Amino acid sequence: MFWPMLAVALAFLGIAVLGVLAARVLVEVRRLARQVSESSQRISRAAEDLERAATPLAAASAQAAHTLRQE
């Protein structure tokens, strides 16, 4: 009777360990998803800033090219 009880206890312990590890993975996945979302927002803001900064430069470059063609 000892061996079957030991097998059941070890099986329960194995399932408990897997449950704890699954919970830890879930927590880390949520943390990673939050970081990815934050990074994506930062990249979007940086792209918008870059576009805003490049617009006057592109206009000045186009005007300079136009002026050079006329000369």
Steps between C-alpha positions, in 0.01 A plus 500: 500500500800726550607514134161599356465778760852620422420501128183703560687746723777543243246548222323767705832672572589492132169658404541762774849589373369528144220727622745730679723516194201574276398786730852644485503477121163677486629785716812539285300492176275776629804706601659447159176596322486821704860582406436428131195726506695780667787463253258506208349824626846653541595398146177652365568826681859505373383438142248783527768732640736403221233562238419838652868593505561381145207685341656851511834357389339328202318820407822701522681241294230505233507878490880501468484247217238710326713810539807321357299383196392855425856631501 
